[in-house]
Amino acid sequence: MFLLLLSCDPSAAGASSQEVTAIRVDPADVELQARTGEPVSTTFTAVATYGDGHEGAIDLVSWTLSNASIGTISSRGVFSSVDTNGGDATVTATHLDVSGTASLALQYREDVVEDGLDETVVAAFAAVEGEEAEGITLEYPLDGTTVPRNLAGLWALWSGMEEGEVARIRFASPRTDLSVYTAATSWEIPTDLWETITATNSRGSVDVQVTVGDFDGSSVSNPRISAIVNVTVNRFDATGSLTYWSIVGEKIMRVAAGETEAVPFYPVVDDGTCYGCHSISESRQWMIVTHTGGDAQYVVLDISDPDNPLTLYQAAHDKRMGVRTISPDGNWMLGVRQGEFQLYDLPSNTYVSTPAMEDAKFTHPCWSPAGDEIVAVRVSGPGDFVDEFSFVYGEIVKIPWEGTTLGEPEVLVARQQGYNLYYPEFSPDGEWVVFNRSTGDSRSDPDAELFIVPAAGGTPIRLDMANGEGPIQNSWARWAPLPDDDVLWFGFSSKRPYPVENPTSSQIWVTSIDPAKAREGQDPSSTPYWLPGQDSSSDNHVPLWWSR
């Protein structure tokens, strides 16, 4: 009789009435704030919708969190945050094959009090937050710069601060609110704090702002606030290292990614010779280094052990070139001597030929990543060419590589009246060529500017953000290896002011390139950052990226 009555109950008419058809997570959007030593928690509930339309809390779900860097979630839906950084995550509750999600945002907040200041300085500056008063300028970092996630040695520098005043440097984003209080007029961001900022804001941006005022132990008077400077943090770490030529000490220097000290790489002993023009074969882990000048001897080094470069081929009187490029497979070296190409078999360092070319001079060759063509400078006018570094009215050409020789040049960027084009370099994906344009003879023109052009041909784009303003000698651009991201990078030498140390010589700066913007004909560059670790009293040139 009981079974008969149950079978007549409409609510039990079919199994589908108890089938879970949808799940929602309650609450759907959560924002939390954590501090060092003060993690936070919250509880999520899974609410099921059943086949007959009614809803009810359900325990038979599994819980997952999309971003483990911000915390954990228990089998009962309890989220527990970390106390070291912020970030975003999706909370998912799953029953069989039915899922529901909620959004979780964790902001990390921290106040760092330095220089023996009293902790009351935090509340004192909070009381003047939001007031507007000019008089402070944040000089560095520069507005609009993009930096790799693992950049170390970044400084904050501001001007307009009086003796005895206190500054608050604030790094703010939807997921970060970190403030530092100091009596100094500049501040190097410690590695641990920078890692905290970047862990939360990779592939995002951070607003940097400085507030300065008189702090009497309880309150702040005469507050002045700088304009906001925006810094974008790339989502990937920089890898490998960057080598460059330093005039001081006359050495090739090397800075490993994430480090803040440049160390001498070659030569071991200063012998008064310029070794600035150097090239690296990644496939062989060899380096070719030229000895002073456009018609110079060179050495070939095995650099597979970065701490112990070994000389494979010594300088030879009959083997000379000013600049050269190496084929991607490491089998060929194409150099230039007095405007003529010189082809060498690289493994044996054997001269092969002088490829026959038209009645013109050539210099600054660069092999394409695919190995099928060369980009170079052609100088056609009589008397326009002196040597590999002194010429006028150069134009950029592409030359097919035909296995053992060169084909017919094709103009990529034509000769321009009143301008000189030089230092072309293929991007690591082969899509772009960066080059220089100036009005002088190319070696160290104050008005040198950077451009890129599609390697397949098209309209050159001036890199406004990278170039900055004024005659600051932007030159020698060299690409970083292809990253696992949609951003490219290159380093270049520039006399752009670096306010932390105020160098008067060229320094190495690094900019990011957004290919999507370039394809639309827009300036794809970012405001550059100064490469940490350099000697600011030195003239630094020829930045070259290396995978080691």
WOUR-V222002 format. One line per field, one symbol per residue. phi: phi as a letter, one per 40 degrees, with the letter a starting at -180 (. if undefined). psi: psi as a letter, one per 30 degrees, with the letter a starting at -180 (. if undefined). Layout:
BEGIN
phi = ???
psi = ???
END
This chain:
BEGIN
phi = .ccccccccccbcacccbccbabbbbccbbbbbbbdgbcbaabbbcbcbcccgcbacbccbbbbbcbccbibbccbgccbccbbabibabcbbbbfbbbbbbcbbbcbbabbbbggcccccccccccbcgcbachbbccacccgcbbccccbgcbbbbbhcccgcbbbbbbbadbaabbbbaccbaacccdcccccccccbcgbbbcbabbbacbbhbabbfcbbcccbbbcbccbccbgabbacbccgfbcbbbcdgbbbcbcbaccbcbgbcbccbbbcccbfbbbbccfgcbbcabbbcbcbdcacbccbccbccbbacbabbcdcgcbbbbbbfgbcbbbccdbfbcbabdcbccabbafcaccdcgbabbabbbbccgcbbacbbabfcbcbbbccbgbabcccbccbcdbcgbbbafcaccccgcbbcabbacbbgcacdccbbbbadcchiccbccdcccgbgcbfcafcbccdcccacbbbabacacdcbccbfcbbcbcbbbbbbccccccgccccbdcbccchccccbcbafcbcbcc
psi = eeeeeeffkefgekfffgkjflklkklfkkklkllkfillllkkkkkkklfgflllkkfilkklkfjfffalklfggjkkllgflaallkkkkkjcgkllllkkkkkkkkkjjlgglkfffeeeeffgkfkkklfkkjfklkkglkllegklgklkkllgklkflkkkkkjklfgkikkkklglglkkjleeeeeeefeegkgalkkkkkkklkjgfflklhkkkllkkkkkjlflkklblkllkkekfilklkjkkglgkkkkeklekjggkkhejklkjeefhlkkkkjjlfillllkkjgfjffikkjeklkkefjklelllkkefgfkkjlkjhgkkjkkjeefhkkeljkkllilkllhlkklefgflkklkkjfkkgfkeaffjllhllklkkkkhegakakkkkejlkkkflkklhkkklffgflkkllklfagfehkegklkllkkffkakkkkieeeeaklighjlhkkkllklilgklklllklgkkjfefhlflklklkllkjeeeefggljgllkllkjlfljffljklikkkkf.
END
